[in-house]
Amino acid sequence: MSELIAVIGGTGLYSMMDGFEMTRQEIVSTPYGEASSPLVFGTLQGREVVFIARHGFTHRLPPHQVNYRANIWMLKKAQVSKILSVNAVGGINPQCPPESLAIPDQIIDYSYGREHTFYAEDLERVVHIDFTYPYTPELRKTLLTAGENMDLQLLQSATYGCTQGPRLETAAEVKKLQRDGCDLIGMTGMPEAALARELSMQYASIAIVANWAAGLTGEELSMEQIELHLQHGMEKVNKLIAETVRLGA
């Protein structure tokens, strides 16, 4: 039995996938409340794949209100072993222009007030996880190999700074994150990655750059331009996911 791969992404991502054939949707109750969306099962490259819309099918959930625990628990309950997370980000590193893709290998968590662990209550003892390398190296390697097969340029090493949202950052905040060593800024990277680690699930991110981070160009950010960059970048994301699945991620 092959390992089940999940993709966590934006609304309607699965419907954009070339060759994806949906077979069913499934709602799974969780001890952590309602998940963002039902699970959407289907086949891609001859393998079963499951999708979940992080912000809900109508994109109603802001980053700080996503029920990350319910989403990850539901995927584990569905016997998912590997997760590909699609994250829209702002680019700080000069090698991260809009519409480019990065495969981060590190993360700094600036978020707050989010339910960030499964090990908070009714414990016999405190539980710690090793989070030295927050993204699974083997799964990252498969993504990078898929990119090479497609002649797709990927930033192979990057630090993702996870901010609270839903507002975008100030120019001063971007300068601080830049000094901290962040290459990318997003709002959904944590606690998702840590929760996957707590449940022993492989996890990697495909970061799609929607804009230059605030203050880097001297211009205010345009939501219309961000949406356009995401639309163009998602074409590459879809192909990368398909090739990664074909390789048996």
N, C-alpha and C positions, 0 to 999 in steps of 0.2 A: 504494500500500500504506500503510495507516494505521499510525501509530506504536503500538508495543505498550506497554501500561501494566501495571505490576506494583504489587501491594499487599503490603506486608510487615506482618504483624499477628499477633495472638494465635491460639492454637489454635482451629481451627474457624471462623474469621472468614468464610471464603468460604461456608460452609454456612448462615450467617445472612443472607446477602445476598438481598434480595428481587429476583427476576428473574434471578439468576445460574444458569446452566446449565453444569455441569461437562462437559467433553468428554474430558479425559484427564489422567493424571498422568505426569510424566517425571522420571527421576533422571539427573542430569548429573554425571559425575565432574569433579573440579576439581584443579588442581595444589596447592591449599591444604588438601586433606583433605575430609572429609565435611561437606556442608551440613546445615542444621538439619532440612530436610524435603525431600521431592520437590516439584517445581513442580506446581501444580494449575492447569490451563488451563480456560478456559470462556468463555462470552459473557455480557456485561452491557450493556444498552442498545444492543444490536446491534454491540458491539465485542468483540474478543478481549481478555481480561484474564487475567493470571497471578497466582496467590497463592503466598506462601511463609510457613510458620508459623515465626516467629523462634525460638521456644522449643521447636520440635518438635511433632509431632502429639499427644504425650502430655504436653506442657509439662514436659519433663524437663531443659531446659537453663537454668541460672541466667544472668542477664545477663552476668556476667564470663566465662562459658564458651561463649557463642554464637560460632560460627565466622563472624564478620562477613565476612571476606575471601572465604570459600567461597560464602556467600550472594550477595554482590554480584557476584562473578565469574560465578556460575552464571546470574544474571539477564542479565548482559551477553552471555554465550554464547547465551542464548535470544533475543537481539536486542531486549531491553527497552530502551527509551530514556527512559522516565519512571517514577519510583517515588513512590508515595504510602505513607508510613510511618505506621502507627498506633502511638502511644506512650502508655502509661498513665503518668500523672504525679501528683505532689502539687502542690497549689496554694499559692503564697506570696502572690501579688498578690491583694488583696481582690476583684478582678474575676474571680477564678478559683475559684469555689466548686465543690464536688463535683458531678459530672455535666455540668459545662460543657465547652466545647471551645475550644481555642486553636490558632492557626496561627502558630507561632513564626517569628521572622525572625533571631534570633541564638542562639548557643549558647556556653556555657563548659564546657570539658571538665575534670572532676575525676577521671576514671577513670585507671587505671594498669594496666600489665602486660598490656594487650590488644594483639594483633597489629593495628596501626593503619594500615599502609600496604602497597601493592603494590610499593613502590620501596625495598626494604631490602637486597637482595642481588644480586650479579652485575650491577652497574651500570657502564655506561661513563662516566656522569656523574651527579651528584646531581640528583634531580628535585624541584622545588617546585611547589605549586599555589597559585593565588590562592584564599583562603578568607575573604575580607573579608565576603562575604554567603553564609553556609553553605547557605541554602535558596534554590532557584532562584526568582527573582522572578516569572517568567511563570507557573510552576506554582502558586505561592502565590496569585497574582491569580485564577487559575481557581477555586481552592478558595474564595476569598472571594466571588467572583461566584456560585458554586453556593450558598453560604450565604445570600446575599441573595435569590436566586431562591426559596429555601425559607422565607424569613423566619426563618432560624436564626441566633441570636445567637452570633457568634464573636469571641473576643478577637483582634484583627487584628494585634497586634504584641506579642511576648513574647520574653524571653530564657530559654532552656532550660538549666538546670544539670544536667550529666550526672555522676552519682555512680557509685561502683563497685558497690554492692550485694554480695550479695543482701539484706543487712540494710537496714532503713529507717534514716533519719538520726536523729541526736540533736537535741534542741531547740537546743543551742548551734550545731550545724552548720547548722541552718536559719537561725539568726540571721546566721551568717557569709555564707551564700549570699544572704540578703536584702540584706546590706550590699554584696555584690558586684554587685547589680543583677539577680539571678535572679527571674523571675516564677514559674517552674515547676521542679520537681525530678523527674528521671527517671533510668533506669539503662541505657537502650538507644539513646540518641540518637547516641552516638559509640562506635566510629569509623565507624559506618554512613554518616553524612552525608559524611564526608571521603573514604571509599572510593568512594562514588558519584561524587564530584567528580573523583577521580583517573581514573575510567574514562569521564568526560565524559557522565554520565547526569544528567538532570534529577531533582531530589529535593526533596520537601516533606514536612512532618510535620503530621499531625492529632493533636494532643495532647488526650487525654481525661482530665479531672481525676477521680481516684479518691478523693481525700481532701484535707483541709487538711494541710499539712505539719506535721511533729512540733512540738509546743510552742505552736502558734498558738491552739489552743482550750483549752489547759490540761488536756486529756484524753488518755489513751493511745489509740493507734490500734487499731481493731478490724478484723481481716481480714474478718470477716463483713460489716461495713458497707462496706468497700472493694469487695468482690465485688458487693454490691448496687448501689453507685454505678456500677461499671463496666457492669453489666448494663443499667441504664437509659440510661447514656450511649452505649452501643454502638448503641442503636436510632437515635440521631441520626447516629452515625458512618456507619452503613450507608447511610442516606439521602443523606448528604453525598457519599460515594464514588460512589453511583449517579448523582447529578446532575453531579458533576465529570466522570465518564466520558461522560455524555451530551453535555456541552459540548465534548468532544474534548480533554481535558486534555493 
